[in-house]
Amino acid sequence: MSVVYIANADSHDISVLRLDAAAGTLSPLQRLPVDGVVMPLAVSPDRRHLYASIRSDPVEVLSLAIDTEDGRLRPVARSPLPASMCWISTDRTGRFLLSASYGGSTIAVSPIDADGMAGAAQQTLATPANAHAVRTDPGNRFLFASCLGGGVVLGFRFDATSGRFDPRLASTWQARPGAGPRHFVFHPHVAFVYLVNELDATLDVLAFDAERGVLSGVQTVDLLPPGDHGKPWAADIHLTPDGRYLYASERRTSTLVAFEVDRANGRVALVDRAPTETQPRGFAIDPTGRWLVAVGQTSHRLSLHAIDAASGRLRKAAECEVGQNPNWVEIVDLV
């Protein structure tokens, strides 16, 4: 059984839905009210807790227990954050919560105790303008942060025991002027990183040197079709669990752009541009790699897309209403 969690910013709640991966259907399970504008979500590696960032005052992180039987949420703790965080994730052990603030141009690390409760930040660092995402690499040895306004992806050495990162830069990858680095993902099997740029709607393929923590450019592709001269507004990026297909969302055109990944050299080839919900800020792919769930910030709806295993193309299979201004999606397999 898979459960889908949707952060609804303007209705101040989290939608919980059951995804039947065999039938391709969704059914509502719960609508959990929260106190404030809820946006980024993160799931613990053991799938027992969901973390939610509240971006209105008081800015804080909510720790929510996931019922292992049906996926319903139960609030267990709340702790302050140093700024309004547009991104949260955990390190690979699940012992530390990583966060990034766009408005505060800050990244932070907070401890997560043995009961899964996130605490107050133990380390913060000012970054170039508009920090947007922060992740550790698959080996949990380096911490990377993208800065949209600063036009860089920063790399730091990360101590997985203490949860502290060395503020002295291990590496800096410089984006093209005006690109706007936003979200990025590591390939699950080979040493490549995929970065979506908000301001010019491009995708960068970056080689990752796992020993030195250094990124280097391999390929840049456009998300918008040739001849489209409207203002770009790219948002999110995800890989299928097997790393075969890559998807990115573009908000102005309300599309999901699909690519096939060449594991030998990391490069991508365009598969399709598929329509989805209006202004798709967030989406996620289920653990089977068969389904993609996208939400529309201005349609206030969710679309379930089937992923064709042979081609990577998307087919809309279902849709439903969620809360107001849905913006973030997480999917958890309870089996």
N, C-alpha and C positions, 0 to 999 in steps of 0.2 A: 504494500500500500504506500502510495506517495501522497504527501500533503503539500499544498501550495500556500505560501504566506505572502500577502500583499500589504504594503504600507500605504495607507490613504492619508495624505497630508492634511487636506482641508476638512475632512470629517473626523479627524483625530481618532482613527481606529485602525485595526489590523484585521483584514479578511482572511479567514482560514477555510480552505476548500480541499475536498478529497479529489485526487486525480486517479481515475481508473485507467492505468496504462494499457490494459488489454483492450478495453472498449473505446478509449479515447473520449471519456466523458468527465465532467466536473460536477461536483455537488457541494453546496455550502455546508460547513460544519460549525462555524463560530464567527462572531463579529466582536472582537475584543476592544472596548473603548480604552483610550490612553489619554493622558492629560497633556495635550499639546500637539504641535506639528511633527508628525512622525515621518521620517524619510528613510535613510539607509537602514538595512537590516543585515545581520550576519548570523550564521549558524555555527555552533561549536562542532569541531571535528567528530565528536562522538554522537552528534545529532540529538543531544538531550536538552540543549538550551538554544533559544533564539535571543539575540541582542537587538535592541531597537534604539536608534538615536533620536532624541527629541530636540528639535532645532529651535523651538520657541522657548522663551524664558519660563522657568529655569532650565538651561540646557543641561541635559543629563542622558545617561544610558540606562535603559530598562533591561533587566535580566528576567527572561521568561522561561519557565520550565515547559518542555514539550512532553505531553502525555505519550508514553511509548505505545499505548494501545490504539489511540485514535488521532493523535497529533494536536489535540486542543492545547491551548496555551494557558499557563497560570503564572501571574506575576509573582516574583520572589524577591526582587531587590531593585533599588534604583540608586545611582551614584552620580555625582556631578561630573561634567566634562569641562575642560578648560575653555572651550569655544563651541559655537554651533558647528557640528561636524556633518559634512556632506558625504562622508564615507566612513564605514567601520568594517573591520574584518578581524579574524583572529590569526595568530601565528600558527605554524603547522602543528604545534603541540596542543593548542587550545588553552594554554595557560596565560595568554596575554591578548588583550584587545588593542588593536591598532586603529587609529582614527586620524582623519584629515579634515581641516577647516578651510573652506574656500574663502570666506570673508575674513577670517583671522590669520590666513597664511601661516598655518601651524600644523604640525603633526604631533601625535602623542601616543604613548603606550600606557595602558592601564593593566594592573594585575587581575587575573581571574582565579578565584580560590578553588579549593577542592570540591566545593558544592556547586561550582559553575556560576558564581556570582561575580560580576565585574565590579571592581572598586574604583576609587579616584585615581587619576593619572599619576604615575610615578616618574614620568619623564616627558617633557615637551621640548619642541624646537621650532623656532621661527624659520620659515622657508621663503624662497622667492614667491612672488605674488600668486595667490589662488591655488594652494595645495588642493588636489582633487581626489587622489587615491593613494593608498599605501598598502603594500603587501610584502611578505617575506618570500624569498625564492623557495623552490621545492626542497632544498637542503636545509632551509631555516638558518642559513649562515649570513644572509644579507637582507637588508630592508630597503625597499625602493619606494620612492614617492614621486608622483607626477605633479607638476606645478603648471597650471594652464596659463596664467598670466606671465609667469617667468620663462615659459617655453623650454623647460628642462625636465628630465627624469633624474632624480638624485639617487645615489646608492650609498648605503652605510653598512658597516659591519654590525652584525646582530648577535648578541649572546643569548642563546635560547635558554640558558639556565637562569639568568637574572632578568631577562626580558629587556635589557638595556641595549641601546644602539650607540655606537661611537659617533659623536657629533662631527668628527673629522670626516670629510667626504672620502669614500672609497672610489667613487666614480661620478661623472656627470655626463649625461647624454643630452646634447643640444638639439632641439627640434628646429625645423625651418621657421623663419620669422612669420608670425601670424598663424601658425598651425594650431596651437592651443592643446597640448597634451592633456588627456582627460582620464580615461579608464584603460587598464591594461591587464592582460592575462598571460600566465606562463603555460606553454604547451605541456601536457601531462607526461610526455614520453621523450621528447627531444629538447635540446637547449635553445629554444627560441621564445621570444616575447612578442606579443601582438598588442599594439597600442592604437587606440582610436583618438583622433584629434578633433576637438569640437569645432574650432573656428574655420577650418578649411575642409572639413568632412573628408579626411584622408585616413588611411590605415597604414601604419608603419610596421614592417616586420623587422625585428631586431634579433641579432645573434647574441646569446648569453654565454659569457665566459664564467662558468660556475666556480672556478678556482680564484679568480681575481674580482668577481662581481662587476664585470664591465659589460656594457651593452654596445653594440655596433650595428649600423644600418645595413639592411640587406635589400629591402624593397619598399616602395611606397605606391599605394594604389588609391584611386578615387572611389568614394562611396556614391557620389552623384553621377548620373549618366552624362555622357558628352553633350555639350550644348545647354546644360542646365546652368543658368547664371544667377539663380536666386541665392539668397544668403544661406550659407551652410549652417547646420546646427546638429552635429553628430552627438551621440549620447553614450551608448553602452556597447559592450563587446563580450562574447562568450564563445567557448569551444565546446563541441560535443565531448563526452567523456573519453572517447577513443582518440580524440585529437584529429579526426579526419575532416571535420567541417567546422568553419568559423563563421559567426554571424555578428553583424553590427547594426545598430539602429540609428536612423537619421530622422530627427523630429520634424523638420519643416516639410519634408515630403511624406512623412508617416510611412516609412518603408523599413523593411528588414533586408539587409544585403547579405547574401550567402556566398561563401568562398569554399573551394576545396583546398586542403593543405597538402603540400608535398613534404612528407616527413624527411626526405633525404636532404633538402636544402632550405626547408622552412617557408618557401615562397608560396603564395596563394594565387588561385585562378578564380575569376568570377564565375559563379554558378547562376545566380538569379537576383533580381530585386523584386521583393514581394510586398504588396500593400498589407498594412496591419492597422492597429488602433491609432487614433489621432494623437499625435505628439508622443511617441513611444520613448519615454525617458528610461524605463527599465524593462528588462525581460530576463528570463532564465530558461535553462534546458534541463529536463528531468534526468535522473540518474541512468535511465535506460538509453538515453540519446535518441529517443523516438519522438519526443514532444517538446515544443517550445511554447512558453507562455509569455505573452507580451501584454502590457497595460498601456492605456492611453490617458495622459494627464487631462486632456480636455474632453475626451469621450466618456470618461469615468467607467470604462468597460475593460474587459479582459478578452483576449482572443487566444484560443488554443490552436496551434499549428502543428500538423503532422510533418515530421522530417522524413523525406524519402531516403531510405538507406542506400540506394544505388546511386543517387544523384545529388543529394543534399537539398533538393528543392523543397519548398514549403507549401503546404495545403491547409487552408483554414478548416478546422474540424468542428469547432464549437466556439461560442462566445457567451458572455454573461455580464451583468452589471456587478460592479464592486462599489467601493466607497468613492468619495470625492477626491480628485487629484491623486489617483494611484500612481506611484512613481518607482516602486522597488519590488522585486519578486525574488523569493527564495523557495526552493523545492527540496523537500526532505523525504528520503525513502525510509520508512519505519521498519521494513522487513529485515 
